[in-house]
Amino acid sequence: MEQFRVPVVKRAARIRSTDGQLLTGSIFLPALAPDHDGPMRVEEWINHHEAFFPFLPEGESRSRILNKHNVLDLTLLDHPDTEIDSIGLPQEVIVECGALHLDGTAWIDMPEHASRLLDWVNQPSAFILIRDSNGIHILQKRAITFIA
């Protein structure tokens, strides 16, 4: 069965589900991205069309299969800074998802004629990436109350 395994990069993460449950453990990003060198970026991975993904809870030996639609916030606990800073233009934002409040930075990677915050959040992707003092957050856009 080894020939059927997909090479992955394991990343430490904390997931807050839409029902408030917190899980700490690992996600697995494809080791090869289809359109750039290196592993798939987390925002590419989470916005990919598959609805479910494996998550290995801390201290457990068996992965759980989680539904992306139930992920409110995925916080990366070991993400390299260099992967984020080079993608798009930084913009300071305030984001609220119910009780979750973030003051952080978004990277707007859009054509110049569509580079407003409104254009960026109205893209068809289901999740956006925000960095704050606690790390890299991947937020489900359906759960965002407001962004400014």
Secondary structure, DSSP 4 states (H G I P E B T S, - for coil): -GGGPPPEEEEEEEEEETTS-EEEEEEEEESS-SSSSSSPPHHHHHTSS-SEEEEEETT-SS-EEEEGGGEEEEEESS--THHHHTSSEEEEEEEEETTEEEEEEEEE-S-GGG-SHHHHHTSS-SEEEEEETTEEEEEEGGG-SEE-
